[in-house]
């Protein structure tokens, strides 16, 4: 096995490199300029488009962090010690073979991440199903976008976060943001809403008065878990107010009658009693959207992370369809994807039920196509496996996996009911984690593998609008570090796979991904790195050649040789002519309000909700190691209304215990007068006793298998009062 011999490039060897931010799904363009052997300068490529947020500006700080892992670690006598790559990978391969031989291939599982490049996501899914032969593979994107994806697929026949270019929002007169706080989660996004904000057309649906809600002309603050009822109320107001787009509904949709039979019972005054949102404000929202020349309904995690997330996202899609927005230039519905490659990460095979190209793993034609690309028999492909939380919950049990390989995720902090998940991780016979730092999950591992960071490798990502982007390497990694692709290649070879089946060069992997995705819903076959290097803006699907009936300017020239013919221009706007269902029509979904799986009661009288803060990202494994960001928000806290704090015997800054049915979070109090008195808020970026996910509810949506992160029942007490759980 080769040794890792790469060294960090000197200033003279590398100039400024145009690339993309490592954090959210905006994937803002940035330029990296080497400023020494261990640092780079960051500047936005297009300041007029919103620049960079604080996380983007400080993203290079982690490249030279002392917390960086640069050598493999192996657990020896309860302690992680340095090891060679040969020893570490040899140990992993040997234990995988032993466990698989004893208990079968499904005894080994893989858990991926929505921040992995398309190449990594693709090769990880292939590695799981071919090198390991396991069905037990899923990823943390199941916790982020899966409910909206399922709702969009049900409604439109296809899921792409934004089925239109991000820049289309700049012409919007009205935008409804449901369960989204982009002022903190993706600040540059707000630059695209400037016209709507200036016109008084921004509507924000959120139980908290967030920095985004502060910018809104209309803030609707429903009780947590009642978003679906609110969507029904606004739909009712629209229809009863004569705002239904009858021609659009008749010509481009099906199922409205069944949907209206449900919504007819949710008149705004009834919805006000359930949600707390005034009936007049529901009617005002319907009017603002229907009277705008250009209007959008956008949803995010606050809508999705519920045990009824698919239906809730579907209810907001219903509203958009009733107003005739989707599939019309200058209007629409969309989902604000969260993770850096949350879109591409769910398209290419690291999800339990999917194969590359957004194909279903139980579709015989899909299995045959992908198996042909991979050089195996379709019968050799395993079927669907467990979804993310179900996979984590089964670890170390009699019927679950006893080995787990983790790439690009930190489930010890990010998973719901995290104390339970930590127990399951501890019960494994083998835990292997590839990471750049010693995350909370890596600290529990038997083997830790140090890998490259975003600025040290090439790869593609797909942002929230379905645009494929090339993230370019700006400098070489430190000695002793390998890429995830190299790790997967080396392990596959040790497990007996032909070396050429698992290439380690990212462009080579992407070429294979193109073939595997060809003809699928997410068709990347016409995307090449050369086209991306040339600056082409390619939104999938991008078939290899323009389709029949395309405008002449987009067709291959008949007088040109084949290699000179232009490629397919991509599909920036989906559904302009027809939706992706066989009949070309969108589907209304007759959904009804059920409420949260765990409503407050006498013992636990408060709603707890979770979310992000401006300075941190996901589980905080990266941002908590950046001094500027850590100094700004060094620990978790609980936001609570002053009256609610006072009734609990607490004051601003006091240590509080947020106690739920599954656990107890200890954090300082922040009294916020704008909070609903029945709601407390916890950021989810912090470990240990400050893990918000100690109390969150793992109740799952029956379709998407998304956990109900966004609402659970708790009580608030002084931290010194220990209670029986």
C-alpha positions as CSV (number, residue, x, y, z in Angstrom):
1,X,0.0,0.0,0.0
2,X,1.3,3.4,-0.9
3,X,2.3,6.0,1.7
4,X,0.8,9.4,1.7
5,X,3.6,11.7,0.6
6,X,1.9,14.9,-0.5
7,X,3.1,18.2,1.1
8,X,1.5,21.6,1.4
9,X,2.3,23.8,-1.6
10,X,4.5,26.9,-1.2
11,X,3.2,30.2,-2.3
12,X,5.1,30.1,-5.6
13,X,3.5,26.8,-6.6
14,X,-0.1,27.8,-6.3
15,X,-1.8,31.0,-7.3
16,X,-5.3,32.2,-6.5
17,X,-7.9,29.6,-7.1
18,X,-11.6,30.1,-7.7
19,X,-13.7,27.6,-5.7
20,X,-16.7,27.4,-3.5
21,X,-17.4,27.7,0.3
22,X,-17.4,24.4,2.3
23,X,-20.6,25.1,4.2
24,X,-24.3,25.5,3.2
25,X,-26.1,24.6,-0.1
26,X,-25.7,28.1,-1.5
27,X,-22.1,27.1,-2.3
28,X,-21.1,30.8,-2.6
29,X,-18.2,31.4,-4.9
30,X,-14.9,32.4,-3.3
31,X,-11.3,32.9,-4.3
32,X,-8.5,31.4,-2.2
33,X,-5.1,32.9,-2.2
34,X,-2.2,31.1,-0.4
35,X,-0.8,33.3,2.3
36,X,1.7,30.8,3.8
37,X,2.2,27.1,4.3
38,X,-0.8,26.8,6.6
39,X,-3.3,29.5,5.6
40,X,-5.1,31.1,2.8
41,X,-6.8,34.4,2.3
42,X,-10.5,34.3,1.4
43,X,-12.5,36.8,-0.7
44,X,-15.9,36.5,-2.3
45,X,-15.9,36.0,-6.1
46,X,-19.0,38.1,-6.5
47,X,-19.7,40.6,-3.7
48,X,-22.7,42.0,-5.6
49,X,-24.4,38.6,-5.1
50,X,-24.3,38.8,-1.3
51,X,-20.6,38.1,-0.6
52,X,-19.9,35.6,2.1
53,X,-21.2,35.1,5.6
54,X,-19.0,35.0,8.7
55,X,-18.6,31.2,8.3
56,X,-17.4,31.6,4.7
57,X,-15.0,34.4,5.6
58,X,-13.4,32.2,8.3
59,X,-13.6,28.9,6.5
60,X,-9.8,28.8,5.8
61,X,-9.0,28.9,9.5
62,X,-9.5,25.2,9.9
63,X,-7.0,24.3,7.3
64,X,-4.1,25.1,9.7
65,X,-5.9,24.3,12.9
66,X,-3.9,22.4,15.6
67,X,-7.0,20.2,16.0
68,X,-6.4,18.8,12.5
69,X,-5.9,15.0,12.3
70,X,-2.8,14.0,10.2
71,X,-2.2,10.4,11.2
72,X,-4.5,7.4,11.5
73,X,-5.5,6.4,15.1
74,X,-6.2,2.9,16.4
75,X,-7.8,2.0,19.7
76,X,-5.4,0.1,21.9
77,X,-6.3,-0.8,25.4
78,X,-9.1,1.8,25.5
79,X,-6.9,4.6,24.1
80,X,-6.5,5.9,20.6
81,X,-2.8,5.8,19.5
82,X,-1.1,6.8,16.2
83,X,-0.8,4.1,13.6
84,X,0.4,3.7,10.0
85,X,-2.0,3.6,7.2
86,X,-1.1,0.0,6.5
87,X,-1.9,-1.0,10.1
88,X,-5.1,1.0,10.3
89,X,-6.6,-0.1,6.9
90,X,-5.4,-3.6,7.4
91,X,-7.2,-3.8,10.8
92,X,-10.4,-2.4,9.3
93,X,-10.4,-4.8,6.3
94,X,-9.6,-7.8,8.5
95,X,-12.4,-7.0,11.0
96,X,-14.9,-6.4,8.2
97,X,-14.1,-9.8,6.7
98,X,-14.4,-11.5,10.0
99,X,-17.8,-9.9,10.9
100,X,-19.2,-10.4,7.4
101,X,-18.1,-14.1,7.4
102,X,-19.7,-14.6,10.8
103,X,-23.0,-12.7,10.5
104,X,-23.4,-11.8,6.8
105,X,-22.8,-8.7,4.8
106,X,-25.6,-6.7,6.4
107,X,-23.6,-6.9,9.7
108,X,-21.5,-4.1,8.3
109,X,-23.1,-0.7,7.7
110,X,-22.1,2.7,6.2
111,X,-23.2,6.1,7.2
112,X,-22.5,9.1,4.9
113,X,-23.1,12.8,4.8
114,X,-24.7,15.6,2.8
115,X,-21.4,17.5,2.7
116,X,-19.6,14.8,0.7
117,X,-18.8,15.7,-2.9
118,X,-20.8,14.0,-5.7
119,X,-17.8,11.8,-6.3
120,X,-17.5,10.7,-2.7
121,X,-21.3,10.1,-2.3
122,X,-21.3,8.0,-5.5
123,X,-18.3,5.9,-4.6
124,X,-19.5,5.4,-1.0
125,X,-22.8,4.0,-2.2
126,X,-21.0,1.8,-4.7
127,X,-18.5,0.7,-2.0
128,X,-21.3,-0.3,0.4
129,X,-23.2,-2.3,-2.2
130,X,-20.3,-3.9,-4.2
131,X,-17.2,-4.1,-1.9
132,X,-19.2,-4.8,1.3
133,X,-22.4,-6.3,-0.3
134,X,-24.5,-4.6,2.4
135,X,-27.9,-3.0,2.1
136,X,-27.2,-1.0,5.3
137,X,-26.2,2.4,4.0
138,X,-27.8,5.7,4.6
139,X,-26.7,9.3,5.3
140,X,-27.4,12.3,7.5
141,X,-29.3,14.0,4.6
142,X,-32.2,11.8,5.8
143,X,-32.3,14.3,8.7
144,X,-32.4,17.4,6.5
145,X,-34.2,17.3,3.2
146,X,-36.0,13.9,2.9
147,X,-39.5,15.1,3.7
148,X,-39.5,17.9,1.1
149,X,-38.0,15.5,-1.4
150,X,-40.8,13.0,-0.9
151,X,-43.4,15.7,-1.0
152,X,-42.0,17.2,-4.2
153,X,-41.7,13.8,-5.8
154,X,-45.4,13.1,-4.9
155,X,-46.5,16.4,-6.3
156,X,-44.3,17.0,-9.3
157,X,-42.8,13.5,-10.1
158,X,-39.3,14.9,-9.5
159,X,-37.4,16.5,-6.6
160,X,-34.9,19.3,-7.1
161,X,-34.6,21.7,-4.2
162,X,-35.2,24.8,-6.3
163,X,-36.6,23.9,-9.7
164,X,-35.6,27.3,-10.9
165,X,-32.4,29.3,-10.8
166,X,-31.7,31.2,-7.5
167,X,-31.5,34.4,-9.4
168,X,-35.2,34.1,-10.5
169,X,-36.1,35.1,-6.9
170,X,-34.6,38.6,-7.5
171,X,-37.7,39.4,-9.5
172,X,-40.2,38.3,-6.9
173,X,-42.8,40.7,-5.5
174,X,-43.8,38.3,-2.7
175,X,-42.1,35.3,-1.1
176,X,-43.4,33.1,1.7
177,X,-40.6,31.4,3.8
178,X,-42.0,28.6,5.9
179,X,-39.7,27.1,8.5
180,X,-36.6,29.0,7.2
181,X,-34.2,31.4,8.8
182,X,-31.7,32.2,6.0
183,X,-30.5,35.4,7.8
184,X,-28.6,33.0,10.0
185,X,-28.4,29.8,8.0
186,X,-27.4,31.2,4.6
187,X,-27.1,35.1,4.9
188,X,-26.1,35.8,1.3
189,X,-29.4,34.3,0.2
190,X,-31.2,37.4,1.5
191,X,-29.7,39.5,-1.3
192,X,-32.0,37.6,-3.7
193,X,-35.0,38.6,-1.7
194,X,-34.2,42.3,-1.7
195,X,-37.0,43.3,-4.1
196,X,-39.6,41.3,-2.1
197,X,-38.4,42.8,1.1
198,X,-38.4,46.4,-0.3
199,X,-41.9,45.8,-1.7
200,X,-43.3,44.6,1.7
201,X,-43.8,41.2,0.2
202,X,-41.8,38.9,2.5
203,X,-43.9,36.6,4.7
204,X,-42.0,34.4,7.3
205,X,-43.6,31.5,9.1
206,X,-41.7,30.6,12.2
207,X,-42.5,30.2,15.9
208,X,-39.6,32.5,16.8
209,X,-39.0,36.1,15.8
210,X,-35.8,35.2,14.1
211,X,-33.5,37.7,12.3
212,X,-35.3,36.7,9.1
213,X,-38.7,37.3,10.6
214,X,-37.5,40.8,11.7
215,X,-37.1,41.6,8.0
216,X,-40.6,40.4,7.1
217,X,-43.6,42.5,6.3
218,X,-45.7,39.7,7.8
219,X,-44.5,37.3,10.5
220,X,-46.8,34.3,11.2
221,X,-45.7,32.6,14.5
222,X,-47.7,29.3,14.8
223,X,-47.4,27.0,17.7
224,X,-44.7,24.3,16.9
225,X,-46.0,21.4,15.0
226,X,-49.1,23.3,13.6
227,X,-47.6,24.4,10.3
228,X,-49.8,22.1,8.3
229,X,-52.9,23.6,9.9
230,X,-51.6,27.0,9.0
231,X,-51.1,26.1,5.4
232,X,-54.6,24.7,5.3
233,X,-55.9,28.0,6.7
234,X,-54.2,30.1,4.1
235,X,-55.3,27.7,1.3
236,X,-58.9,28.1,2.7
237,X,-58.6,31.9,2.7
238,X,-57.3,31.9,-0.9
239,X,-60.1,29.7,-2.2
240,X,-62.9,31.4,-0.2
241,X,-61.5,34.8,-1.2
242,X,-61.8,33.9,-4.9
243,X,-58.0,33.6,-5.4
244,X,-57.9,30.1,-6.8
245,X,-56.3,29.9,-10.2
246,X,-59.1,27.9,-11.8
247,X,-57.5,27.7,-15.3
248,X,-54.1,26.5,-14.0
249,X,-55.7,23.9,-11.6
250,X,-57.9,22.5,-14.4
251,X,-55.1,22.4,-17.0
252,X,-52.0,21.4,-15.0
253,X,-53.1,19.6,-11.9
254,X,-55.2,16.7,-10.5
255,X,-56.6,16.1,-7.0
256,X,-57.8,19.5,-6.1
257,X,-61.3,18.4,-5.2
258,X,-60.1,15.9,-2.6
259,X,-57.7,18.4,-1.2
260,X,-60.4,21.1,-0.9
261,X,-62.7,18.7,1.0
262,X,-60.1,18.6,3.7
263,X,-59.2,22.3,3.5
264,X,-62.8,23.4,3.5
265,X,-63.0,22.4,7.2
266,X,-60.0,24.6,8.1
267,X,-61.5,28.1,8.0
268,X,-59.0,30.7,9.3
269,X,-60.8,31.2,12.6
270,X,-60.6,27.5,13.4
271,X,-56.9,27.6,12.4
272,X,-56.3,30.6,14.7
273,X,-57.5,28.5,17.6
274,X,-55.0,25.7,16.8
275,X,-52.0,27.7,15.7
276,X,-52.3,31.1,17.4
277,X,-52.0,32.9,14.1
278,X,-54.7,35.5,13.6
279,X,-57.3,34.8,10.9
280,X,-56.8,38.2,9.5
281,X,-53.1,37.5,9.0
282,X,-53.9,34.2,7.2
283,X,-56.1,36.1,4.8
284,X,-53.5,38.8,4.4
285,X,-50.9,36.2,3.5
286,X,-53.2,34.7,0.8
287,X,-53.8,38.1,-0.6
288,X,-50.1,39.1,-0.7
289,X,-49.2,35.9,-2.6
290,X,-52.1,35.9,-5.0
291,X,-51.9,39.6,-5.9
292,X,-48.2,39.6,-6.6
293,X,-47.1,39.4,-10.3
294,X,-44.2,37.1,-9.2
295,X,-44.6,35.0,-6.1
296,X,-42.8,32.0,-4.5
297,X,-43.5,29.6,-1.6
298,X,-40.2,28.3,-0.1
299,X,-39.9,25.8,2.7
300,X,-37.1,24.5,4.9
301,X,-36.3,22.3,7.9
302,X,-38.9,23.9,10.2
303,X,-41.5,22.4,7.9
304,X,-39.8,19.1,7.2
305,X,-38.4,17.9,10.5
306,X,-41.7,16.5,11.9
307,X,-43.3,13.1,12.1
308,X,-45.7,14.6,9.5
309,X,-43.0,16.4,7.5
310,X,-44.0,15.0,4.1
311,X,-47.6,16.0,4.5
312,X,-46.7,19.4,5.9
313,X,-44.4,20.1,3.0
314,X,-47.2,18.9,0.8
315,X,-49.6,21.3,2.3
316,X,-47.4,24.3,1.3
317,X,-47.1,22.8,-2.1
318,X,-50.9,22.6,-2.3
319,X,-51.1,26.3,-1.6
320,X,-48.6,27.1,-4.3
321,X,-50.5,24.9,-6.8
322,X,-53.8,26.5,-5.9
323,X,-52.3,29.9,-6.7
324,X,-50.8,28.6,-10.0
325,X,-47.2,29.2,-9.0
326,X,-45.1,26.0,-9.8
327,X,-44.0,25.5,-13.4
328,X,-44.4,29.2,-14.3
329,X,-41.5,31.5,-15.1
330,X,-41.1,34.0,-12.3
331,X,-43.1,32.0,-9.7
332,X,-42.9,28.7,-8.0
333,X,-42.4,26.4,-5.0
334,X,-39.0,25.4,-3.7
335,X,-37.1,23.9,-0.8
336,X,-34.0,25.5,0.7
337,X,-31.6,22.7,0.9
338,X,-29.3,22.9,3.9
339,X,-26.0,21.0,3.6
340,X,-23.3,21.9,1.2
341,X,-24.1,18.9,-1.1
342,X,-27.5,18.1,0.3
343,X,-28.9,18.0,-3.2
344,X,-26.2,15.9,-5.0
345,X,-25.7,13.8,-1.9
346,X,-29.2,12.4,-2.2
347,X,-29.0,11.7,-5.9
348,X,-26.1,9.3,-6.4
349,X,-26.6,6.4,-4.1
350,X,-25.6,6.8,-0.5
351,X,-29.3,6.8,0.5
352,X,-30.8,3.4,1.6
353,X,-33.4,3.2,-1.2
354,X,-31.6,4.9,-4.1
355,X,-29.1,4.2,-6.9
356,X,-27.1,6.9,-8.8
357,X,-29.1,9.3,-11.0
358,X,-31.9,9.4,-8.4
359,X,-33.0,5.9,-9.4
360,X,-35.0,3.6,-7.0
361,X,-33.0,0.6,-5.9
362,X,-36.0,-1.7,-6.2
363,X,-36.6,-0.7,-9.9
364,X,-35.4,-3.7,-12.1
365,X,-34.5,-1.4,-14.9
366,X,-32.5,0.9,-12.6
367,X,-30.7,-2.1,-11.1
368,X,-29.8,-3.4,-14.5
369,X,-28.4,-0.1,-15.7
370,X,-26.3,0.6,-12.7
371,X,-25.1,-3.0,-12.5
372,X,-24.0,-2.8,-16.1
373,X,-21.9,0.3,-15.3
374,X,-20.4,-1.4,-12.3
375,X,-19.6,-4.6,-14.1
376,X,-21.7,-6.9,-11.8
377,X,-24.9,-8.8,-12.1
378,X,-28.1,-7.0,-11.0
379,X,-28.8,-9.9,-8.6
380,X,-25.6,-9.0,-6.8
381,X,-27.0,-5.6,-5.7
382,X,-28.7,-5.7,-2.3
383,X,-32.1,-4.2,-1.8
384,X,-33.2,-1.2,0.3
385,X,-31.8,-0.9,3.8
386,X,-32.7,0.8,7.0
387,X,-33.2,4.6,7.0
388,X,-30.7,6.8,9.0
389,X,-32.2,6.7,12.5
390,X,-33.4,3.2,12.2
391,X,-29.9,2.2,11.1
392,X,-28.3,4.0,14.0
393,X,-30.9,2.6,16.5
394,X,-30.2,-1.0,15.3
395,X,-26.4,-0.8,15.8
396,X,-25.0,-3.5,18.1
397,X,-28.4,-5.2,18.5
398,X,-29.1,-8.8,17.7
399,X,-30.6,-8.0,14.4
400,X,-28.6,-5.0,13.5
401,X,-25.1,-4.2,12.2
402,X,-22.1,-4.8,14.5
403,X,-19.7,-2.7,12.4
404,X,-20.1,0.9,11.1
405,X,-18.1,3.1,8.8
406,X,-18.8,6.8,9.1
407,X,-17.9,9.3,6.4
408,X,-18.8,13.0,6.6
409,X,-21.1,12.9,9.7
410,X,-21.1,13.2,13.5
411,X,-24.2,11.3,14.6
412,X,-23.1,11.2,18.3
413,X,-24.2,14.9,18.3
414,X,-26.5,15.3,15.2
415,X,-28.9,12.3,15.6
416,X,-32.1,12.6,17.6
417,X,-32.3,10.9,21.0
418,X,-28.5,11.2,20.9
419,X,-27.9,9.4,24.3
420,X,-29.5,6.3,22.8
421,X,-27.4,6.7,19.6
422,X,-24.2,7.1,21.6
423,X,-25.1,3.8,23.5
424,X,-25.6,2.1,20.2
425,X,-22.3,3.3,18.8
426,X,-20.5,2.1,21.9
427,X,-22.1,-1.3,21.5
428,X,-20.4,-1.9,18.1
429,X,-17.7,-4.4,17.5
430,X,-16.1,-2.1,15.0
431,X,-16.5,1.7,14.5
432,X,-14.4,3.4,11.8
433,X,-14.6,7.2,11.3
434,X,-13.0,9.2,8.5
435,X,-12.8,12.9,9.6
436,X,-10.6,16.0,9.5
437,X,-10.8,16.5,13.3
438,X,-11.5,14.3,16.3
439,X,-15.3,14.8,16.4
440,X,-17.4,13.4,19.2
441,X,-18.2,10.3,17.0
442,X,-14.5,9.9,16.1
443,X,-13.6,9.9,19.8
444,X,-15.7,6.7,20.2
445,X,-14.1,5.0,17.2
446,X,-11.8,1.9,17.0
447,X,-10.1,3.4,14.0
448,X,-9.9,7.0,12.9
449,X,-8.7,7.9,9.4
450,X,-7.5,11.5,8.7
451,X,-8.8,12.9,5.4
452,X,-8.5,16.0,3.3
453,X,-10.5,19.1,3.6
454,X,-12.5,21.0,1.0
455,X,-9.6,23.3,-0.1
456,X,-7.2,20.3,-0.5
457,X,-9.1,18.3,-3.1
458,X,-11.1,18.6,-6.3
459,X,-14.7,17.6,-6.6
460,X,-18.2,18.6,-7.7
461,X,-21.2,19.5,-5.6
462,X,-24.8,20.3,-6.6
463,X,-26.2,23.4,-4.9
464,X,-29.8,24.1,-3.8
465,X,-30.9,25.1,-7.4
466,X,-29.6,21.8,-9.0
467,X,-26.5,23.5,-10.5
468,X,-23.4,21.3,-10.6
469,X,-20.4,23.2,-9.4
470,X,-16.6,22.4,-9.5
471,X,-14.9,22.9,-6.1
472,X,-11.2,23.2,-7.0
473,X,-8.1,22.3,-4.9
474,X,-6.2,25.4,-3.7
475,X,-3.4,23.7,-1.8
476,X,-2.2,20.2,-1.0
477,X,-3.0,18.4,2.2
478,X,-0.5,18.0,5.0
479,X,1.6,14.8,5.0
480,X,-0.2,11.7,6.3
481,X,-3.6,12.7,5.0
482,X,-5.6,11.0,2.3
483,X,-8.8,11.7,0.4
484,X,-12.0,9.7,1.1
485,X,-11.8,8.4,-2.5
486,X,-8.3,7.0,-1.7
487,X,-9.6,5.4,1.5
488,X,-12.5,3.7,-0.3
489,X,-10.1,2.5,-3.1
490,X,-7.6,1.1,-0.6
491,X,-10.2,-0.6,1.5
492,X,-12.0,-2.1,-1.6
493,X,-8.7,-3.5,-2.8
494,X,-8.0,-5.1,0.6
495,X,-11.5,-6.6,0.5
496,X,-10.7,-8.3,-2.8
497,X,-12.1,-5.9,-5.4
498,X,-10.2,-5.1,-8.6
499,X,-8.3,-1.8,-8.2
500,X,-9.9,-0.3,-11.4
501,X,-13.4,-0.8,-10.0
502,X,-12.8,1.9,-7.4
503,X,-10.9,4.8,-8.9
504,X,-9.4,7.4,-6.6
505,X,-9.1,10.3,-9.1
506,X,-12.2,12.5,-8.7
507,X,-12.6,13.3,-12.4
508,X,-12.4,9.6,-13.2
509,X,-15.1,8.9,-10.6
510,X,-17.2,11.7,-12.0
511,X,-16.9,10.2,-15.5
512,X,-18.3,6.9,-14.2
513,X,-21.0,8.8,-12.2
514,X,-22.1,10.3,-15.5
515,X,-22.6,6.9,-17.1
516,X,-24.4,5.5,-14.0
517,X,-26.8,8.5,-13.9
518,X,-27.5,8.5,-17.6
519,X,-31.2,8.3,-18.3
520,X,-32.2,8.7,-14.7
521,X,-34.2,11.5,-13.2
522,X,-31.0,13.3,-12.1
523,X,-29.1,12.8,-15.4
524,X,-25.5,14.2,-15.3
525,X,-24.3,12.4,-18.4
526,X,-23.8,15.6,-20.3
527,X,-21.9,17.3,-17.5
528,X,-18.1,17.2,-17.9
529,X,-15.3,18.8,-15.8
530,X,-14.2,20.6,-18.9
531,X,-17.5,22.3,-19.3
532,X,-17.5,23.2,-15.6
533,X,-13.9,24.5,-15.8
534,X,-15.1,26.7,-18.8
535,X,-17.7,28.3,-16.5
536,X,-20.8,26.8,-17.9
537,X,-23.9,27.0,-15.6
538,X,-25.3,23.5,-15.8
539,X,-28.5,22.6,-13.9
540,X,-29.5,18.9,-14.1
541,X,-30.9,17.1,-15.9
542,X,-28.1,17.4,-18.5
543,X,-28.4,14.5,-21.0
544,X,-25.4,13.7,-23.2
545,X,-27.0,15.3,-26.2
546,X,-29.8,17.8,-26.8
547,X,-33.2,16.2,-27.1
548,X,-35.5,16.2,-30.1
549,X,-37.6,19.3,-30.2
550,X,-35.1,21.6,-28.5
551,X,-34.6,25.0,-30.0
552,X,-32.2,25.0,-32.9
553,X,-29.6,27.1,-31.1
554,X,-29.3,24.3,-28.6
555,X,-29.1,21.4,-31.0
556,X,-25.9,19.9,-32.2
557,X,-24.8,21.5,-35.5
558,X,-25.4,19.1,-38.3
559,X,-22.3,20.3,-40.2
560,X,-20.0,19.9,-37.3
561,X,-18.0,16.8,-36.3
562,X,-19.3,14.9,-33.3
563,X,-16.6,16.1,-30.9
564,X,-17.4,19.8,-31.8
565,X,-21.2,19.5,-31.2
566,X,-22.4,21.6,-28.3
567,X,-23.5,19.8,-25.2
568,X,-27.0,19.9,-23.7
569,X,-27.4,23.3,-22.0
570,X,-29.0,21.9,-18.9
571,X,-32.4,22.5,-17.4
572,X,-32.4,25.7,-15.2
573,X,-36.2,25.7,-15.0
574,X,-38.1,22.5,-14.6
575,X,-41.8,22.0,-15.3
576,X,-42.4,25.0,-17.6
577,X,-44.2,22.7,-20.1
578,X,-45.2,19.7,-18.0
579,X,-44.6,18.1,-14.7
580,X,-42.7,14.8,-14.4
581,X,-45.6,12.5,-13.9
582,X,-46.6,10.5,-16.9
583,X,-49.7,12.7,-17.6
584,X,-47.7,15.8,-17.2
585,X,-49.8,17.1,-14.4
586,X,-48.9,18.0,-10.8
587,X,-50.7,16.2,-7.9
588,X,-52.5,17.9,-5.0
589,X,-52.2,15.9,-1.8
590,X,-55.3,15.7,0.5
591,X,-53.4,16.1,3.8
592,X,-54.9,16.9,7.2
593,X,-53.4,18.3,10.4
594,X,-52.4,15.8,13.1
595,X,-50.1,17.9,15.4
596,X,-46.8,16.9,16.9
597,X,-46.1,13.3,18.0
598,X,-45.3,14.6,21.5
599,X,-47.5,17.6,22.4
600,X,-47.0,19.4,25.7
601,X,-48.9,18.1,28.8
602,X,-49.0,18.7,32.5
603,X,-45.7,17.1,33.2
604,X,-43.9,18.6,30.2
605,X,-45.8,21.9,29.5
606,X,-43.4,23.6,27.0
607,X,-42.6,23.0,23.3
608,X,-38.8,22.7,22.6
609,X,-37.6,23.6,19.1
610,X,-34.1,23.5,17.7
611,X,-32.1,25.3,15.0
612,X,-28.9,26.9,13.9
613,X,-27.2,30.1,14.8
614,X,-25.2,32.4,12.5
615,X,-21.7,31.4,13.6
616,X,-22.0,27.6,13.6
617,X,-22.8,24.8,11.2
618,X,-24.4,21.4,11.7
619,X,-22.9,19.5,14.7
620,X,-20.3,22.3,15.1
621,X,-17.4,19.8,14.7
622,X,-15.7,22.3,12.3
623,X,-17.0,25.7,13.4
624,X,-16.4,25.2,17.1
625,X,-12.7,24.9,16.2
626,X,-12.5,28.3,14.5
627,X,-11.6,30.8,17.2
628,X,-13.6,33.8,15.8
629,X,-16.8,31.7,15.6
630,X,-16.2,30.0,19.0
631,X,-15.6,33.3,20.7
632,X,-18.9,34.7,19.3
633,X,-21.0,31.8,20.4
634,X,-18.9,29.6,22.8
635,X,-21.7,27.4,24.2
636,X,-25.3,26.4,23.8
637,X,-28.1,28.3,25.5
638,X,-31.9,28.2,25.8
639,X,-34.0,31.1,24.6
640,X,-37.1,31.6,26.7
641,X,-39.7,34.3,27.3
642,X,-38.9,36.2,30.5
643,X,-42.3,35.3,32.1
644,X,-41.7,31.6,31.4
645,X,-38.2,31.9,32.9
646,X,-39.5,33.7,36.0
647,X,-42.2,31.0,36.6
648,X,-39.4,28.4,36.5
649,X,-37.4,30.3,39.0
650,X,-34.8,31.4,36.5
651,X,-33.3,34.7,35.3
652,X,-31.2,35.7,32.4
653,X,-27.8,33.9,32.4
654,X,-28.9,31.3,35.0
655,X,-28.1,27.7,34.4
656,X,-31.2,25.8,33.4
657,X,-32.1,22.2,32.8
658,X,-34.3,21.6,29.8
659,X,-35.9,18.2,30.8
660,X,-37.7,15.9,28.4
661,X,-38.8,12.3,28.3
662,X,-35.5,11.1,26.8
663,X,-32.9,13.3,28.5
664,X,-31.8,16.6,30.0
665,X,-29.9,19.5,28.5
666,X,-28.0,21.9,30.8
667,X,-27.5,25.4,29.4
668,X,-27.6,29.1,30.4
669,X,-30.8,31.0,29.9
670,X,-31.3,33.8,27.4
671,X,-34.5,35.8,28.1
672,X,-36.0,36.9,24.8
673,X,-39.2,39.0,25.0
674,X,-40.3,38.0,21.5
675,X,-40.5,34.3,22.3
676,X,-43.8,32.6,22.6
677,X,-44.4,31.9,26.3
678,X,-45.0,28.2,25.5
679,X,-41.8,27.7,23.5
680,X,-38.1,27.3,24.3
681,X,-35.3,27.2,21.6
682,X,-32.1,25.3,21.7
683,X,-29.2,25.5,19.1
684,X,-28.0,22.1,18.1
685,X,-24.3,22.6,17.5
686,X,-22.9,21.7,20.8
687,X,-21.7,18.4,22.5
688,X,-21.9,16.8,25.9
689,X,-24.6,17.9,28.3
690,X,-25.4,20.8,25.9
691,X,-26.6,18.5,23.1
692,X,-30.0,19.7,22.1
693,X,-30.6,16.2,20.6
694,X,-30.6,14.7,24.1
695,X,-34.3,15.7,24.3
696,X,-35.4,15.6,20.6
697,X,-38.0,13.0,19.5
698,X,-36.9,10.2,17.1
699,X,-40.6,9.7,16.0
700,X,-40.3,9.2,12.2
701,X,-42.4,10.4,9.3
702,X,-44.0,7.2,7.8
703,X,-42.8,8.1,4.2
704,X,-39.5,9.9,4.5
705,X,-38.4,8.4,7.8
706,X,-37.4,11.9,8.9
707,X,-37.2,12.3,12.7
708,X,-39.2,14.9,14.5
709,X,-36.3,17.2,15.4
710,X,-38.3,20.4,15.5
711,X,-40.7,19.8,18.4
712,X,-40.8,17.9,21.6
713,X,-42.3,18.4,25.1
714,X,-40.1,19.6,27.9
715,X,-40.1,21.4,31.2
716,X,-37.7,24.1,32.5
717,X,-36.0,23.9,35.9
718,X,-32.9,25.3,37.6
719,X,-29.9,23.2,36.7
720,X,-29.2,22.2,40.3
721,X,-32.5,20.4,40.6
722,X,-31.8,16.8,39.6
723,X,-34.9,14.9,38.8
724,X,-35.8,11.4,37.9
725,X,-36.1,11.1,34.1
